Amino acid sequence: MPLVYVIVTMAGVQRAMLATSSAAREAGRLMAVADNEEVGRDRAERAVDDILANHQLTDRQRRAVRITASCPDHGQGCGEGTGFGPGATVEVTITYRVPIAGFLSPVLGLDLPVGATNRTRVDRYRGLSG
């Protein structure tokens, strides 16, 4: 029976790894091609919700999403002080805490954090709308 708990837990971890990786990549891509930061964040958040739901990871209390945009050139070529614009780097980090099955919960804690980070560059030579 303990082997079943380990298999169930590892299946959940694998599912969370695939989901967070896909969600971080897609959210970063959507931010990088968006016309402005607000639209990009909205689309990225919806994509994360959809992708995690497709992997049956619907508990919003177990997930954390962090999206940051920064200009590596210290403001040159990026948006006016916002950090989002042509040449900016968008970083998306998604973490999901996978519950541990059965008897392993008291031994290892209540859950295992699984996460992924994706960095995407906004094309330097494209225009963005305000």
N, C-alpha and C positions, 0 to 999 in steps of 0.2 A: 504494500500500500504506500509506503513512503516514496517509492520510485514514481508512482503516479503523480504525487504532489510535485515532485521535482520536474517531471515532464510537463505538467500543466503550467507551472511557473515559468519554465524556460520557453514554452510556446508563447506565453504572454509577453515575455521580454523580447523575443524575436519579432513578434507582431509590432510591439512598440518601437523597436529599432527601425523597422521598415517604414512605419508610419511617420515617425519624427523626421527621418531622413528625407522622405518624399515631401513632407509638408514644409520643411525648412527650405528645400531647393525651390519648390514652386512659389512659396511666399517671397523669397528673394528675387526670383525672376519677375514676378508681378510688380514688385516695388521698383525694380530697375527699368521697366518699360512703361511705368505710369506717367501720366502727364504732370502730376504734382504729388507731393508727399501725402496729402490727405486721402486722395483717391487710391494711391498705392497701398496705404495702411489698411484702408477699408477692404480692398480686394484681397490683400494678403491674409487678413484675419478670417475672411469668409473661406478662403482656400484652405487654411489650416483646419477650420471647423469641418469642412467637407472631407478632407483627406483623413483626418482622425476618425470621423464617423464611418468612413468606408472600411476602416480597419477595426470597427466596433470599439473604439476608444472615445466614448461619449461623455465621460465624467469630467466636467469642466473644473472640478475641484482638484483633480489630479494633474492638471496640465499647467504649464507656464510658457508664455510666449513673450519674447523680447525682440523688438525690432529697433535697430539704431541705424542712422545714416550719418556718415561723417565725410569730411573732405580731407583727403590726405595731403592736399596742396595748401593747407591752412587758409582756406577761403578763396583761393584763386580759381576761378572757373566754376565754382559750385554756387548754389543758391545764396541769395543775400542773407548771410548769417544763419541760415537754417541747416546747413550741412547737407542738404539734398539738392542735387542739380547735376548737370553734366560733369562727369569725372568723379562723382561721389562713390563711396563704398557703402553698400547696404549689408548689414550683418543681421541675420535672423537666427535666434537660438530658441529651440523648442525642447522642453523637458516634460516627460510624462512619468508619473510614479506608478509603477506596476505593482498591484497587490500580490503578496506572496500567498500561495495556497497552503492550506492545512497546517500541519505541525511546524512547518518552517517559520511561520509568522513570529512566534515568540523568540526564536533563536536568532533570526537575521533582522528583525524589525518588522514594521508593518508593510513596507513596500520597498521596491528597488527603483531608484531614479534612472531613467534612460533618456538620453537626449542627443540632439544633433545641432550643429551650427553650419550655416552656409554664408559665404561672403560672395557678393555679386557686385560688379562694377557697373555704374550707370555709364552708358556710352558718352564719351567726352564730346562727340561731334553731333549730337542731336539737340534739338530745341525742346524746351519744356514750357508748358503753359503755366501761367501764374495762378 
